[in-house]
Amino acid sequence: MFNEIVINSTAFEKRVAILEDHKLVELFAEKKEHQHVLGNIYLGTVRDVLPGMGAAFLDVGLDRTAFIHYRDLEPKLLPETPKKTRSKKKSSSIQDLISPGQVLPVQVKKEPLGKKGARLTGKISLPGKFLVYIPFSKKVAISRKITTNAEKERIKGIIKSIKEPNVGVIVRTEAEGIFEEDLVQEYNALAKTWNLISKQIKYAKPPVCLFDENDLSFTLVRDLFRSDIDRLVIDDKKLYKQLVTHIKDLSPELVERIELYKEKTPIFDAYGIEKEIETIFKSRISLPSGGNITIQQTEALVAIDVNTGSFTGTNNYKETILKTNLEAAYEAARQIRLRDLSGIMVIDFIDMTSEHHQDEVLNVLKNSLKRDRAKNKIFPFTPLGLVEVSRKRTRASLLLSYSEQCPHCNGTGRMLSKDSMAVRISRWLKRAQFFIKNEPLIIVVSPNVKQYISENLQMFKDISNTIEFKGDKSCKADDFKVYSAKTNKELTKQYNA
């Protein structure tokens, strides 16, 4: 399998596409106005201390003051206080540890959400590709997914031989089977980063960001650009140089795989990615043989429905169904990764009577999701022929990043039909006619609804009022407004059900 990373960078947005055998499987978008701060390290100033909440608010340079709880404070990063005060475990004692005006280094634990500011922690950590570097700790912890005792002991021995006594290390799953020199190289790079941050803590003026974990060049190197990536192509010279610098420190053998794209044709067009991105916003995706899958997202779950569409096969009905379901299993897995669908997903494959065929489809789905970096679990076919998939989200959904709720349908994807709107207006008039008897009315509707009513005026033959319908493009398709023709006063709300 040929794996590529293609990066398109502009002043307003950076996009990262991951391709497997020239097929788009993951897409990341970083917009200038929606930059993330999770994991960033700041030097902030304490603005307020609330003993009753056991918390404090800090100005770290974000739009809103950020919040830190007593239990998230790191004693070794606090201003000098008596030992007996530090040892207090009551959250109300936070006022004895910090006070307004003091400067603290902190890390974002939770992103700001709505009117809530960011949640902070003083227990700082620096994640790498294989290791997590934890200042002011002594423990060495190894991922539970590394199950071989011999491998655990090997890695633990390497880490204990290179780490300083006052540094803790968490070994990530990706470290399994990695050579000693790679682990040593990454540890040294993380230690170097922490030394730079430590100097800034002493001399920088708050509020200031000391370390941007969400910087694209950093996250690319840490999470995406692994040894199984055959090529990374980027169209931005500045970001290209940043990536090369980062890679030289961590994985110098990968430097030769980075290419600067110099052609005039936009990079995503040249790689055929732009066309594939358009499918993300479609609910129906075509399959190679003529079948299709339909994806519907709701608050509770994601429903994926499989249909044969125009595919009729040859002579064997069962083989037609199997081929459609196999294609659907691969495409469903790809769309799950590409759209970053999460939570509970239900895939309604076309009914198969053969257990062997069911196993084939299930294996394709499982193998296609093996490369998914998000945690997922696939359950066997239910008696109704459904397959359930659970998946943990790794980032903000692309659908949410690139779209907003429809102001007309309020996110349902459906609106009242024109005839239903006409009936609704008729009911309103019958409800109100006793109170506005003989009063001439003007009813404002969308142009489409006005056209339908003009062709079906018999629906209002029992209404005694004189009515004039007006079409207005700014009026929603499922809304209407009623005005008095004499006073121009709006009457709609007065007589709603």
C-alpha positions as CSV (number, residue, x, y, z in Angstrom):
1,M,0.0,0.0,0.0
2,F,1.3,3.4,-1.0
3,N,0.7,6.0,1.7
4,E,0.9,9.8,1.1
5,I,0.3,13.0,3.1
6,V,-0.7,16.0,0.9
7,I,-0.7,19.5,2.5
8,N,-2.4,22.6,1.2
9,S,-1.5,25.7,3.1
10,T,-3.0,29.2,2.6
11,A,-3.2,32.3,4.8
12,F,-6.7,31.4,6.0
13,E,-6.7,27.6,6.1
14,K,-4.4,24.6,6.2
15,R,-5.6,21.2,5.0
16,V,-3.9,17.9,5.4
17,A,-5.1,14.9,3.3
18,I,-4.0,11.3,4.0
19,L,-4.1,9.0,0.9
20,E,-3.9,5.3,0.8
21,D,-3.3,3.9,-2.7
22,H,-4.2,7.4,-4.0
23,K,-7.6,7.2,-2.2
24,L,-8.5,9.9,0.3
25,V,-9.1,8.3,3.8
26,E,-8.6,11.2,6.2
27,L,-8.8,15.0,6.0
28,F,-7.8,17.6,8.6
29,A,-8.7,21.3,8.3
30,E,-7.1,24.0,10.4
31,K,-8.9,27.4,10.0
32,K,-7.3,30.6,11.2
33,E,-10.5,31.7,13.1
34,H,-11.0,28.2,14.7
35,Q,-7.6,27.4,16.0
36,H,-7.4,24.9,18.9
37,V,-5.6,25.4,22.2
38,L,-5.9,22.0,23.8
39,G,-2.5,21.0,25.2
40,N,-1.0,24.5,24.7
41,I,1.2,25.7,27.5
42,Y,0.7,29.3,28.7
43,L,2.2,31.7,31.2
44,G,-0.8,33.3,32.8
45,T,-1.7,35.8,35.5
46,V,-4.1,34.9,38.3
47,R,-7.1,37.2,38.1
48,D,-9.4,35.9,40.8
49,V,-9.3,33.1,43.5
50,L,-12.6,31.5,44.7
51,P,-12.1,29.4,47.8
52,G,-15.7,28.4,47.8
53,M,-15.2,26.7,44.4
54,G,-11.6,25.6,45.2
55,A,-10.6,27.3,41.9
56,A,-9.0,30.3,40.3
57,F,-9.3,32.2,37.1
58,L,-6.3,33.1,35.0
59,D,-5.7,35.4,32.1
60,V,-3.6,33.4,29.6
61,G,-4.3,35.6,26.5
62,L,-7.5,33.9,25.3
63,D,-10.8,35.6,24.7
64,R,-12.1,34.5,28.2
65,T,-10.3,33.9,31.5
66,A,-9.4,30.3,32.0
67,F,-10.3,28.1,35.0
68,I,-8.0,25.9,37.2
69,H,-9.1,23.7,40.1
70,Y,-7.1,23.2,43.3
71,R,-6.4,19.5,42.5
72,D,-4.8,20.5,39.1
73,L,-2.2,22.7,40.7
74,E,1.5,21.6,40.5
75,P,3.1,22.4,43.8
76,K,6.6,22.6,42.3
77,L,5.5,25.4,39.9
78,L,3.7,27.5,42.6
79,P,5.3,30.5,44.3
80,E,7.1,29.7,47.5
81,T,4.7,28.8,50.3
82,P,5.2,27.1,53.7
83,K,5.3,23.3,53.5
84,K,2.4,22.9,55.9
85,T,0.2,25.0,53.7
86,R,1.1,23.1,50.6
87,S,0.2,19.8,52.2
88,K,-3.4,20.9,52.9
89,K,-5.8,18.8,50.9
90,K,-8.9,21.0,51.3
91,S,-9.8,22.8,48.1
92,S,-10.7,26.0,50.1
93,S,-6.9,26.3,50.9
94,I,-6.3,27.4,47.3
95,Q,-6.2,31.0,48.6
96,D,-3.2,30.0,50.7
97,L,-1.3,28.8,47.6
98,I,-2.0,31.4,45.0
99,S,-3.3,35.0,45.0
100,P,-4.4,37.5,42.4
101,G,-1.5,39.0,40.4
102,Q,0.7,35.9,40.6
103,V,2.1,34.3,37.5
104,L,1.7,30.6,36.8
105,P,2.7,28.3,33.9
106,V,-0.3,26.2,32.9
107,Q,-1.5,23.8,30.2
108,V,-5.0,23.7,28.6
109,K,-6.8,20.6,29.7
110,K,-10.1,21.3,28.0
111,E,-10.9,23.6,25.1
112,P,-13.2,26.7,25.7
113,L,-16.8,25.9,24.9
114,G,-19.5,28.4,24.3
115,K,-19.4,30.9,27.2
116,K,-17.1,28.7,29.3
117,G,-13.4,29.5,29.3
118,A,-10.6,26.9,29.0
119,R,-10.0,24.4,31.8
120,L,-6.3,24.5,32.9
121,T,-3.9,22.2,34.7
122,G,-0.5,22.9,36.3
123,K,0.6,19.3,35.7
124,I,2.3,19.9,32.4
125,S,3.2,17.1,29.9
126,L,4.8,17.1,26.5
127,P,3.6,14.3,24.1
128,G,5.8,12.9,21.5
129,K,5.3,10.1,18.9
130,F,6.5,7.4,21.2
131,L,6.8,9.0,24.7
132,V,5.1,11.6,26.9
133,Y,7.5,13.7,28.9
134,I,6.3,14.7,32.4
135,P,8.4,17.2,34.3
136,F,8.3,17.0,38.2
137,S,7.4,13.3,38.2
138,K,9.5,10.1,38.7
139,K,7.2,7.4,37.3
140,V,7.7,5.3,34.2
141,A,4.3,4.0,32.8
142,I,3.8,1.8,29.8
143,S,0.8,1.6,27.6
144,R,-1.5,-1.3,28.5
145,K,-1.7,-2.2,24.8
146,I,1.9,-3.3,24.9
147,T,1.2,-6.7,26.4
148,T,4.5,-8.6,26.0
149,N,6.4,-8.6,29.3
150,A,9.7,-8.9,27.5
151,E,8.9,-5.8,25.4
152,K,7.8,-3.9,28.5
153,E,11.0,-4.7,30.4
154,R,13.1,-3.8,27.3
155,I,11.5,-0.4,27.0
156,K,11.5,0.3,30.7
157,G,15.2,-0.5,30.9
158,I,15.9,2.0,28.0
159,I,13.8,4.8,29.6
160,K,15.3,4.4,33.1
161,S,18.8,4.5,31.6
162,I,18.3,7.9,29.9
163,K,15.8,9.9,32.0
164,E,16.6,12.3,34.7
165,P,15.5,11.4,38.2
166,N,12.9,14.3,38.4
167,V,11.2,13.4,35.1
168,G,8.4,11.0,34.5
169,V,7.7,9.2,31.2
170,I,4.7,7.5,29.7
171,V,5.5,5.1,26.9
172,R,2.8,5.2,24.1
173,T,1.6,2.2,22.2
174,E,3.5,3.3,19.1
175,A,6.8,2.6,20.9
176,E,6.4,-1.2,20.7
177,G,9.2,-2.6,18.7
178,I,10.9,0.7,18.2
179,F,14.7,0.8,18.2
180,E,16.5,2.1,21.3
181,E,18.1,5.0,19.3
182,D,14.7,6.2,18.2
183,L,13.4,6.3,21.8
184,V,16.6,8.1,23.0
185,Q,16.4,10.6,20.1
186,E,12.8,11.5,21.0
187,Y,13.4,11.7,24.7
188,N,16.3,14.1,24.1
189,A,14.1,16.2,21.7
190,L,11.3,16.5,24.3
191,A,13.9,17.3,27.1
192,K,15.3,20.1,24.9
193,T,11.7,21.5,24.3
194,W,11.1,21.5,28.1
195,N,14.4,23.3,28.7
196,L,13.3,26.0,26.3
197,I,9.9,26.3,28.0
198,S,11.6,26.5,31.4
199,K,13.7,29.5,30.3
200,Q,10.6,31.2,29.0
201,I,8.8,30.6,32.3
202,K,11.5,32.6,34.0
203,Y,11.8,35.5,31.5
204,A,8.6,35.8,29.4
205,K,5.9,38.4,30.2
206,P,2.4,37.0,30.7
207,P,0.0,36.4,29.1
208,V,2.0,34.4,26.5
209,C,1.9,31.0,24.8
210,L,5.0,29.2,25.7
211,F,4.3,26.1,23.6
212,D,1.8,25.6,20.8
213,E,1.0,21.9,20.7
214,N,-1.5,22.5,17.9
215,D,1.0,23.9,15.5
216,L,0.6,21.9,12.3
217,S,4.3,21.2,11.8
218,F,4.4,19.7,15.4
219,T,1.2,17.6,15.2
220,L,2.1,16.3,11.7
221,V,5.5,15.0,12.9
222,R,4.1,13.6,16.1
223,D,0.8,11.9,15.0
224,L,0.9,11.4,11.2
225,F,4.3,11.3,9.6
226,R,5.4,7.8,10.5
227,S,7.8,5.3,8.9
228,D,4.9,3.8,6.9
229,I,4.3,7.1,5.0
230,D,6.0,6.9,1.6
231,R,5.8,10.6,0.7
232,L,4.7,13.9,2.2
233,V,4.0,16.7,-0.3
234,I,3.5,20.3,0.7
235,D,2.8,23.5,-1.3
236,D,4.1,26.0,1.3
237,K,7.8,26.8,1.4
238,K,7.8,28.2,5.0
239,L,5.9,25.2,6.4
240,Y,8.1,22.9,4.4
241,K,11.2,24.3,6.1
242,Q,9.6,24.0,9.5
243,L,8.7,20.3,8.9
244,V,12.3,19.5,7.7
245,T,13.7,21.1,10.9
246,H,11.4,19.1,13.2
247,I,12.0,15.9,11.3
248,K,15.8,16.3,11.5
249,D,15.5,16.3,15.3
250,L,13.2,13.4,15.6
251,S,13.3,11.1,12.6
252,P,16.1,12.2,10.2
253,E,15.7,9.2,8.0
254,L,12.3,10.6,6.9
255,V,13.6,13.9,5.6
256,E,14.1,12.7,2.1
257,R,10.5,11.7,1.9
258,I,9.3,15.4,2.2
259,E,8.7,17.1,-1.1
260,L,7.9,20.8,-1.9
261,Y,5.2,21.1,-4.5
262,K,6.1,23.8,-7.1
263,E,3.5,23.4,-9.9
264,K,1.0,26.1,-10.7
265,T,-2.1,23.8,-10.6
266,P,-3.5,23.8,-7.0
267,I,-2.1,20.8,-5.2
268,F,-5.5,19.3,-4.2
269,D,-6.7,19.5,-7.8
270,A,-3.5,17.8,-9.0
271,Y,-4.0,14.9,-6.7
272,G,-7.8,14.7,-7.3
273,I,-8.5,15.4,-3.7
274,E,-10.8,18.4,-4.2
275,K,-13.4,16.2,-6.0
276,E,-13.3,13.6,-3.3
277,I,-13.9,16.3,-0.6
278,E,-17.2,17.2,-2.3
279,T,-18.5,13.7,-1.4
280,I,-18.2,14.4,2.3
281,F,-21.2,16.7,2.3
282,K,-23.4,14.2,0.3
283,S,-25.6,11.8,2.1
284,R,-25.5,9.3,-0.8
285,I,-22.2,7.8,-2.0
286,S,-22.0,5.7,-5.1
287,L,-20.2,2.3,-5.2
288,P,-18.1,1.1,-8.1
289,S,-20.6,-1.5,-9.3
290,G,-23.6,0.8,-9.3
291,G,-24.9,0.3,-5.7
292,N,-24.8,3.1,-3.1
293,I,-24.7,3.8,0.6
294,T,-26.6,6.5,2.4
295,I,-25.3,8.1,5.6
296,Q,-27.6,9.9,8.0
297,Q,-26.2,11.5,11.2
298,T,-28.5,12.1,14.2
299,E,-27.8,13.1,17.7
300,A,-28.2,9.5,19.0
301,L,-26.4,7.5,16.2
302,V,-25.2,7.3,12.6
303,A,-27.3,5.2,10.2
304,I,-25.6,3.8,7.1
305,D,-27.9,2.1,4.6
306,V,-26.7,-0.1,1.7
307,N,-28.6,-0.4,-1.6
308,T,-28.0,-2.2,-4.8
309,G,-29.1,0.9,-6.8
310,S,-28.6,0.3,-10.5
311,F,-26.4,-2.8,-10.0
312,T,-28.3,-5.9,-11.1
313,G,-25.4,-8.3,-11.3
314,T,-25.3,-11.2,-13.8
315,N,-27.2,-14.4,-13.1
316,N,-26.6,-15.1,-9.4
317,Y,-28.6,-13.0,-7.0
318,K,-26.6,-14.0,-3.9
319,E,-23.3,-13.0,-5.6
320,T,-24.8,-9.6,-6.6
321,I,-25.8,-9.0,-3.0
322,L,-22.3,-10.1,-1.7
323,K,-20.4,-7.9,-4.2
324,T,-22.5,-4.8,-3.2
325,N,-22.1,-5.5,0.5
326,L,-18.3,-6.0,0.1
327,E,-17.9,-2.7,-1.7
328,A,-20.2,-1.0,0.9
329,A,-18.1,-2.4,3.8
330,Y,-14.9,-0.8,2.4
331,E,-16.6,2.5,1.5
332,A,-18.4,2.7,4.9
333,A,-15.1,2.3,6.7
334,R,-13.5,4.9,4.5
335,Q,-16.3,7.4,5.1
336,I,-16.3,6.8,8.8
337,R,-12.6,7.8,8.9
338,L,-13.0,10.6,6.4
339,R,-16.0,12.2,8.1
340,D,-14.7,11.3,11.5
341,L,-18.1,9.8,12.5
342,S,-18.3,8.8,16.1
343,G,-20.5,7.3,18.8
344,I,-22.8,4.4,17.8
345,M,-23.1,3.6,14.1
346,V,-25.5,1.1,12.6
347,I,-24.8,-0.3,9.1
348,D,-27.8,-1.9,7.4
349,F,-26.3,-4.3,4.8
350,I,-28.5,-6.0,2.2
351,D,-29.8,-9.2,3.8
352,M,-27.6,-12.3,3.3
353,T,-28.6,-15.8,4.2
354,S,-25.1,-17.2,4.0
355,E,-23.1,-17.0,7.2
356,H,-19.9,-17.3,5.1
357,H,-20.9,-14.3,3.1
358,Q,-21.6,-12.3,6.4
359,D,-18.1,-13.2,7.6
360,E,-16.5,-12.0,4.4
361,V,-18.3,-8.6,4.7
362,L,-17.4,-8.3,8.4
363,N,-13.7,-9.1,7.6
364,V,-13.5,-6.4,4.9
365,L,-15.1,-3.9,7.4
366,K,-12.6,-4.9,10.2
367,N,-9.6,-4.8,7.9
368,S,-10.6,-1.4,6.5
369,L,-10.8,0.1,10.0
370,K,-7.6,-1.4,11.2
371,R,-5.6,1.6,10.0
372,D,-8.1,4.0,11.8
373,R,-6.2,5.9,14.5
374,A,-9.3,6.4,16.5
375,K,-10.4,3.6,18.9
376,N,-13.2,1.6,17.3
377,K,-15.1,-1.7,17.9
378,I,-17.1,-3.7,15.4
379,F,-19.8,-6.1,16.6
380,P,-21.1,-9.2,14.7
381,F,-24.2,-9.2,12.6
382,T,-27.4,-9.0,14.6
383,P,-30.5,-11.3,13.9
384,L,-31.9,-8.3,11.8
385,G,-28.8,-8.3,9.6
386,L,-27.3,-5.1,11.1
387,V,-23.7,-4.4,12.1
388,E,-23.0,-2.1,15.0
389,V,-19.8,0.0,15.1
390,S,-18.6,2.2,18.1
391,R,-15.9,4.8,17.5
392,K,-14.3,7.5,19.6
393,R,-13.9,10.9,17.9
394,T,-10.4,12.2,17.4
395,R,-11.2,15.7,16.2
396,A,-14.1,18.1,15.3
397,S,-16.3,16.6,12.7
398,L,-15.6,18.0,9.2
399,L,-19.3,18.4,8.6
400,L,-19.5,20.7,11.6
401,S,-16.2,22.5,10.6
402,Y,-17.4,23.2,7.0
403,S,-21.1,23.7,7.5
404,E,-23.7,25.4,9.8
405,Q,-27.3,24.6,10.7
406,C,-29.8,25.4,8.0
407,P,-31.8,28.4,9.1
408,H,-34.9,27.1,7.2
409,C,-35.1,23.5,8.3
410,N,-33.2,24.0,11.7
411,G,-30.9,21.0,10.9
412,T,-33.6,18.4,10.2
413,G,-32.9,18.4,6.5
414,R,-36.7,18.5,5.9
415,M,-39.3,21.3,5.6
416,L,-43.0,21.5,5.4
417,S,-44.3,20.9,1.9
418,K,-46.0,23.7,0.0
419,D,-49.4,22.1,0.3
420,S,-48.9,21.6,4.1
421,M,-48.0,25.3,4.4
422,A,-51.2,26.2,2.6
423,V,-53.3,24.1,4.9
424,R,-51.5,25.6,7.9
425,I,-52.3,29.1,6.7
426,S,-56.0,28.1,6.1
427,R,-56.2,26.7,9.7
428,W,-54.8,30.0,11.1
429,L,-57.4,32.0,9.2
430,K,-60.3,29.8,10.4
431,R,-59.0,30.1,14.0
432,A,-58.7,33.9,13.8
433,Q,-61.6,34.9,11.6
434,F,-64.1,35.4,14.5
435,F,-61.7,38.1,15.9
436,I,-60.7,39.8,12.7
437,K,-64.0,39.4,10.8
438,N,-64.2,41.3,7.5
439,E,-60.7,42.8,8.0
440,P,-58.6,42.7,4.8
441,L,-55.3,40.8,5.3
442,I,-51.9,40.6,3.6
443,I,-50.2,37.2,4.0
444,V,-46.4,37.1,3.3
445,V,-45.0,33.7,2.2
446,S,-42.0,32.4,0.3
447,P,-42.3,32.7,-3.6
448,N,-42.7,28.9,-4.0
449,V,-45.6,28.8,-1.5
450,K,-47.2,31.8,-3.1
451,Q,-47.1,30.1,-6.5
452,Y,-48.7,27.0,-5.1
453,I,-51.5,29.0,-3.4
454,S,-52.2,31.0,-6.6
455,E,-52.8,27.7,-8.3
456,N,-55.0,26.3,-5.5
457,L,-57.1,29.3,-4.3
458,Q,-60.1,27.0,-3.7
459,M,-58.4,26.0,-0.4
460,F,-59.4,29.5,0.9
461,K,-63.0,29.7,-0.5
462,D,-64.5,29.4,3.0
463,I,-62.6,32.4,4.4
464,S,-64.7,35.6,4.6
465,N,-61.7,38.0,4.8
466,T,-60.3,39.6,1.7
467,I,-56.8,38.1,1.4
468,E,-53.7,39.2,-0.7
469,F,-50.8,36.9,-0.8
470,K,-47.3,38.3,-1.3
471,G,-44.1,36.4,-2.1
472,D,-40.9,37.4,-0.3
473,K,-37.5,35.7,-0.8
474,S,-36.5,36.5,2.7
475,C,-39.4,34.5,4.1
476,K,-38.6,30.9,5.1
477,A,-40.3,28.2,3.1
478,D,-42.0,26.9,6.2
479,D,-43.0,30.3,7.6
480,F,-45.7,32.9,7.0
481,K,-46.7,36.3,8.4
482,V,-50.1,37.9,8.5
483,Y,-50.6,41.7,8.4
484,S,-53.7,43.9,8.7
485,A,-54.1,45.7,5.3
486,K,-55.5,48.7,7.1
487,T,-53.0,49.2,9.9
488,N,-50.0,47.2,8.6
489,K,-49.9,45.6,12.1
490,E,-48.6,42.0,12.3
491,L,-51.2,39.6,13.6
492,T,-49.5,36.2,13.2
493,K,-48.5,35.5,16.8
494,Q,-51.9,36.5,18.3
495,Y,-53.7,33.6,16.8
496,N,-51.1,30.8,16.6
497,A,-52.2,27.6,18.1
